[in-house]
Amino acid sequence: MIKVTIWNENRHEQKSQEVRDVYPQGIHGAIASFLKEEEFQVKIATLDEEANGLTDEVLNNTDVLLWWGHIAHEEVSDEIVDKVQQRVLEGMGLIVLHSGHFSKIFKKLMGTSCDLKWREANEKERLWIVDPAHPIAEGLGEYIEIEREEMYGEHFDIPAPDELVMVSWFEGGEVFRSGCTYHRGNGKIFYFRPGHETYPTYYHQGVQQVIKNAINWAKPTNLPRPIYGNAKPLEKISVKN
């Protein structure tokens, strides 16, 4: 059973009735509800908990970490960010959702600003599957259509993805790299664009399928972490004059 931790800053839910109306159990609760229908062991962590919800015990017992943040990125402890990065390098999967593109952990792992264009205009988003053979696209058609979403537009300041699984088109004309995979150390990372807090995106079956597929793709492998540092020779080295 894959051990999944859903991390949510949980600030919009506290501040906005509009968000509470859409996600009465929080964004984390909405995601947890459909993940619990599968064979995932799910726990929730939020910003205001001890160690921002990501204690050593939580991190060491997480196979895949989902991350949703927006208005409180800077409140996440740098020490916790370093620990999450280390766990990713050791093999923990990381799925960064929507405005998590600006999180400390995503920017640290990408090494870029991760900036982009945006607009809130209740517009249609069509996510085209551009790598239909990828495991994250399993069970999906040619595209996922979301009736109302926030627009994210290029240029998206990220490194070229290891694999580009999805590209979004928006009603206003923009396009965006919406499903991007990366490898860092032994860990796998997936950035997935949809999920603005005032839209019911996480109730969309296509979006749910992508997240479930991404968890299965990002789960740790059994491969050992490479050994670094000074190394003894495998063969005898002849002495040369």
C-alpha positions in Angstrom: 0.0 0.0 0.0 1.4 3.4 -1.0 1.7 5.8 1.9 0.5 9.2 0.7 0.7 12.5 2.6 -1.4 15.4 1.4 0.2 18.7 2.4 -2.0 21.8 2.2 -1.2 25.3 3.7 -5.0 25.4 4.6 -5.2 29.2 4.7 -7.8 30.0 2.0 -10.2 27.6 3.7 -9.8 29.6 7.0 -10.1 33.0 5.4 -12.7 32.6 2.6 -16.3 31.5 2.8 -16.2 31.1 -1.0 -13.5 28.5 -0.7 -15.2 26.8 2.2 -18.4 26.6 0.1 -16.4 24.7 -2.7 -14.2 22.7 -0.3 -16.0 22.3 3.0 -13.4 19.7 4.2 -10.6 21.7 2.7 -8.7 21.1 -0.5 -6.8 18.4 1.3 -10.0 16.8 2.4 -11.4 16.7 -1.1 -8.2 15.1 -2.4 -8.1 12.6 0.5 -11.7 11.5 -0.1 -11.0 10.2 -3.6 -7.6 8.8 -2.8 -9.1 6.8 0.1 -11.3 5.0 -2.4 -8.1 3.4 -3.8 -5.5 1.3 -2.1 -3.6 4.3 -0.7 -2.8 4.9 2.9 -3.6 8.6 3.3 -2.7 11.2 5.9 -3.0 15.0 5.9 -0.5 17.6 7.0 -1.0 21.4 7.2 1.1 24.5 7.6 0.1 25.4 11.2 0.9 22.0 12.6 4.2 21.2 14.4 7.1 21.3 11.9 4.6 22.6 9.3 3.0 19.2 9.6 6.1 17.5 8.2 7.9 16.0 11.2 10.6 13.5 10.6 8.2 10.7 11.5 5.7 11.9 8.9 8.4 12.3 6.2 10.0 9.0 6.9 6.7 7.3 6.5 5.7 9.0 3.3 6.1 7.3 -0.1 4.5 10.2 -2.1 4.0 13.8 -0.9 1.3 16.0 -2.5 1.8 19.7 -2.1 -0.8 22.5 -2.4 0.2 26.1 -1.4 -0.6 29.6 -2.5 -0.6 32.6 -0.1 1.8 31.3 2.6 4.8 29.9 0.7 7.2 32.0 2.8 5.8 30.7 6.1 7.2 27.2 5.3 10.4 26.6 7.3 13.6 26.5 5.3 14.6 23.6 7.6 11.5 21.6 6.6 12.1 22.4 2.9 15.6 21.0 3.2 14.3 17.9 4.8 11.7 17.4 2.0 14.4 17.9 -0.6 16.5 15.3 1.1 13.6 12.8 1.2 13.0 13.4 -2.6 16.7 12.7 -3.3 16.4 9.5 -1.3 13.4 8.4 -3.4 10.2 9.9 -2.0 7.8 11.0 -4.8 6.6 14.6 -4.9 3.5 15.9 -6.7 3.2 19.7 -6.9 -0.3 21.0 -7.5 -1.4 24.2 -9.1 0.0 27.3 -7.3 2.6 25.0 -5.6 4.7 26.0 -8.6 5.8 29.0 -6.4 6.5 26.9 -3.3 10.0 26.9 -1.8 10.4 23.2 -2.4 9.5 23.3 -6.1 11.7 26.3 -6.7 14.6 24.7 -4.8 14.3 21.5 -6.8 13.9 23.3 -10.1 16.6 26.0 -9.6 14.6 28.6 -11.4 12.0 31.3 -10.5 9.0 29.1 -11.6 7.2 32.3 -12.6 4.4 32.4 -15.2 1.4 34.5 -16.4 -2.0 34.1 -14.8 -5.6 35.4 -15.0 -8.9 34.6 -13.2 -11.7 34.8 -15.8 -13.8 31.7 -15.4 -12.5 30.3 -18.6 -12.4 26.9 -20.1 -9.3 24.8 -19.9 -8.5 21.9 -22.2 -5.6 19.7 -21.1 -4.3 17.9 -24.1 -2.5 14.6 -23.5 0.7 14.9 -25.6 2.3 11.7 -24.3 -0.5 9.2 -24.4 1.8 6.3 -23.7 2.9 7.7 -20.3 1.7 5.9 -17.2 0.3 9.2 -15.8 -2.0 9.4 -18.9 -3.5 5.9 -18.4 -7.2 5.7 -18.7 -7.6 9.2 -20.1 -8.8 10.2 -23.6 -7.2 12.8 -25.9 -7.8 15.6 -23.5 -9.4 16.7 -20.2 -11.8 19.6 -20.3 -12.5 21.7 -17.3 -15.4 24.1 -17.6 -13.9 26.9 -15.4 -10.4 27.4 -14.2 -7.7 30.0 -13.6 -5.4 30.6 -16.6 -1.7 29.9 -16.3 0.3 31.0 -19.4 3.7 30.7 -20.9 6.4 31.5 -20.4 6.7 29.1 -17.5 10.1 29.5 -16.0 11.0 25.9 -15.3 13.8 23.6 -16.6 12.8 21.6 -19.7 10.8 18.7 -18.3 12.2 15.2 -18.5 8.8 14.3 -19.9 5.9 16.5 -21.0 2.7 14.7 -20.5 0.1 17.4 -20.8 -0.3 20.9 -22.4 -3.2 23.2 -21.6 -5.1 25.5 -23.9 -7.2 28.3 -22.4 -10.3 30.0 -23.8 -8.4 33.3 -23.9 -5.8 31.8 -26.2 -2.8 30.9 -24.0 -1.1 27.6 -23.7 0.8 26.1 -20.8 3.0 23.1 -19.9 0.6 21.6 -17.4 1.9 18.1 -16.8 5.7 17.9 -16.3 7.9 15.2 -14.9 11.4 15.4 -13.4 13.9 13.2 -11.7 16.0 14.4 -8.8 18.3 11.9 -7.1 16.2 8.7 -6.6 13.0 10.7 -6.5 10.3 11.5 -9.1 8.5 14.8 -9.3 5.3 15.6 -11.2 3.9 19.1 -11.6 0.2 19.2 -12.4 -1.4 22.6 -13.1 -5.2 22.6 -12.4 -6.6 23.3 -8.9 -7.5 26.9 -8.2 -9.1 27.2 -4.8 -12.4 28.8 -5.9 -13.2 26.2 -8.6 -14.4 22.6 -8.0 -11.5 21.1 -10.0 -10.6 18.4 -7.5 -14.1 16.9 -8.0 -13.4 16.4 -11.7 -12.9 12.7 -12.5 -10.2 13.3 -15.1 -8.2 15.4 -12.6 -8.6 12.7 -10.0 -7.4 10.1 -12.4 -4.3 12.0 -13.2 -3.5 12.4 -9.5 -4.0 8.7 -8.8 -1.9 7.8 -11.8 0.8 10.2 -10.7 1.0 8.7 -7.3 1.5 5.2 -8.7 4.2 6.6 -11.1 6.0 8.6 -8.4 6.1 5.9 -5.7 9.7 4.9 -4.6 11.6 2.2 -6.4 13.6 -0.4 -4.7 16.9 0.9 -6.2 19.5 1.8 -3.6 20.8 5.4 -3.5 24.2 5.8 -5.3 27.2 6.0 -3.0 29.1 9.2 -3.3 32.5 10.4 -2.0 36.0 8.9 -2.1 35.9 5.4 -3.6 38.3 2.5 -3.4 39.2 1.0 -6.8 37.3 -2.1 -8.0 40.5 -3.4 -9.7 44.1 -3.4 -8.6 45.8 -0.3 -9.9 49.3 -0.9 -11.2 52.0 1.4 -10.0 53.3 3.5 -12.9 56.7 5.2 -12.8 
